Amino acid sequence: MPSLVPPTVDVHESFLAAMDEYVAEGRGGLDDFSNIGNDLRAYASTWATADGFARYVDYLLAQRLEETPRPPGFVPTTVLWWLDGPIYLGRLNIRHRLAPGQAGERNGHIGYDVRPGARRRGHATAMLAAALPLAATLGLPRVLITCDFDNEASRRTIERNGGRPADRRDEKLRYWL
């Protein structure tokens, strides 16, 4: 049964296969502002090696710390991977607070992504359900989650987890859970 765990070097091979799936669907281009897209651009050239992947995992683990340097507008974030044993199925980020300004309003507290080959199997719904108690332990008893207005699968995932529509801002639907 899959579970949310901190990033680990133990799934290197499966992680690389998942990233290949994302690239095959067009992710990682300059117009992909998702966490997966940003990481593909920044780290894909180094994470193929064991040392490069270990550095990437360390980078992700450090994101939860307040003192970790980060670009303006970014906040401490707990990064978790959805794993089924040695198989990487997806990623979920819990932002410890809303980012300042429009970034927080657009991105919310929690973001998630399921690898293309594992979609439509309930992983996003289960991953989000597993994350909500963890968010509460981080001082977030109520979380804002957003999705693109035309992303029907993500909308259903949020609503299945008790998301109540708040509003639409530009291309984003906003929900409180």
C-alpha positions in Angstrom: 0.0 0.0 0.0 1.5 3.4 -1.0 2.5 5.9 1.7 3.8 9.5 2.0 7.5 9.5 3.0 10.3 12.0 3.0 12.4 11.9 -0.2 14.9 9.0 -0.2 17.8 7.8 -2.4 16.3 4.3 -2.2 14.0 4.9 -5.2 16.5 6.4 -7.5 15.8 4.2 -10.5 12.0 4.5 -10.2 12.3 8.2 -9.7 14.3 8.6 -13.0 11.7 6.5 -14.8 8.9 8.7 -13.5 10.8 11.8 -14.6 11.2 10.3 -18.1 7.4 9.9 -18.1 6.9 13.6 -17.3 9.4 14.6 -20.0 7.5 12.4 -22.5 4.3 14.3 -21.8 6.0 17.6 -22.4 6.9 18.7 -18.8 10.0 20.6 -17.9 9.8 23.3 -20.6 10.2 27.0 -19.9 6.4 27.3 -19.7 6.1 24.6 -17.0 6.1 26.5 -13.7 5.2 23.4 -11.6 7.6 22.0 -9.0 8.2 19.0 -11.3 8.9 21.4 -14.2 11.3 23.6 -12.2 13.1 20.5 -10.9 13.5 19.0 -14.3 15.1 22.2 -15.6 17.3 22.6 -12.6 18.4 19.1 -11.6 17.8 16.6 -14.5 21.4 17.0 -15.7 22.8 15.9 -12.3 20.3 13.5 -10.7 21.2 10.6 -13.0 24.2 9.9 -10.9 23.9 8.5 -7.3 25.8 11.5 -5.9 23.7 14.0 -7.9 20.5 12.3 -6.8 21.7 12.3 -3.2 22.3 16.1 -3.4 18.8 16.6 -4.9 17.2 14.5 -2.1 19.2 16.6 0.5 18.0 19.8 -1.2 14.3 18.7 -1.0 14.7 17.6 2.7 16.2 21.0 3.5 13.2 22.9 2.1 11.3 22.3 5.3 13.8 24.3 7.4 13.1 28.0 8.0 16.8 28.8 7.7 17.2 27.2 4.3 18.0 30.0 1.7 15.3 30.2 -0.9 14.3 32.7 -3.6 12.0 35.6 -2.7 8.4 34.6 -2.4 9.2 31.0 -1.5 8.3 29.6 2.0 9.4 26.5 4.0 7.9 23.4 2.4 7.7 19.8 3.5 8.3 17.7 0.4 6.9 14.1 0.5 7.0 11.3 -2.0 4.2 8.9 -2.6 5.9 5.5 -2.7 4.7 1.9 -3.1 7.7 0.1 -1.8 10.5 1.0 -4.2 8.2 2.6 -6.7 7.9 6.4 -7.0 4.3 7.3 -7.7 4.1 11.0 -7.0 5.1 14.0 -5.0 3.3 16.3 -2.6 4.4 19.6 -1.1 3.0 21.2 2.1 3.9 24.9 2.3 4.1 25.8 5.9 2.3 29.1 5.3 1.0 30.8 2.2 3.6 32.6 0.2 3.3 36.3 0.2 1.1 38.1 -2.3 -0.4 36.4 -5.4 1.9 33.4 -5.2 0.2 32.2 -2.1 -3.3 32.9 -3.5 -2.4 31.0 -6.7 -0.5 28.0 -5.2 -2.2 27.4 -1.8 -0.7 25.3 1.0 -0.6 21.9 -0.8 0.4 20.9 -4.3 0.7 17.4 -5.7 1.6 15.5 -8.8 1.2 11.9 -9.8 3.5 10.4 -12.3 1.8 9.9 -15.7 1.9 6.1 -15.7 0.1 5.9 -12.3 -2.7 8.4 -12.9 -6.4 7.5 -12.7 -5.9 5.0 -9.9 -6.9 7.1 -6.9 -3.3 8.0 -5.9 -3.9 11.8 -5.8 -7.0 11.4 -3.6 -5.2 9.0 -1.3 -2.1 11.2 -1.2 -4.0 14.3 -0.3 -6.0 12.4 2.4 -2.7 11.2 3.9 -1.3 14.8 3.8 -4.1 16.6 5.7 -3.2 15.2 9.1 0.5 16.0 8.5 -0.5 19.6 7.5 -2.3 19.9 10.9 0.9 18.9 12.7 2.6 21.8 10.9 0.0 24.2 12.4 -2.3 24.1 9.4 -5.7 22.9 10.6 -7.2 24.4 7.5 -5.5 24.5 4.1 -6.0 26.3 0.8 -5.6 24.1 -2.3 -5.9 25.4 -5.8 -6.2 23.8 -9.2 -6.5 25.0 -12.8 -10.1 25.7 -13.6 -10.0 23.1 -16.4 -8.3 20.3 -14.4 -11.3 18.1 -13.7 -9.2 15.3 -12.1 -7.6 17.7 -9.5 -11.0 19.3 -8.8 -12.5 15.9 -8.0 -9.5 15.0 -5.9 -9.9 18.1 -3.8 -13.7 17.7 -3.5 -13.4 14.0 -2.5 -11.2 15.1 0.4 -13.8 17.6 1.6 -12.7 20.7 -0.3 -15.2 23.5 -0.2 -15.1 25.9 -3.2 -13.9 29.4 -2.1 -13.7 31.2 -5.5 -12.0 31.4 -8.8 -9.1 33.8 -9.4 -7.9 34.1 -12.9 -7.3 30.5 -14.1 -7.3 29.0 -10.6 -10.2 27.4 -8.6 -9.5 27.8 -4.8 -10.8 25.4 -2.2 -10.5 25.3 1.6 -10.2 22.0 3.4 
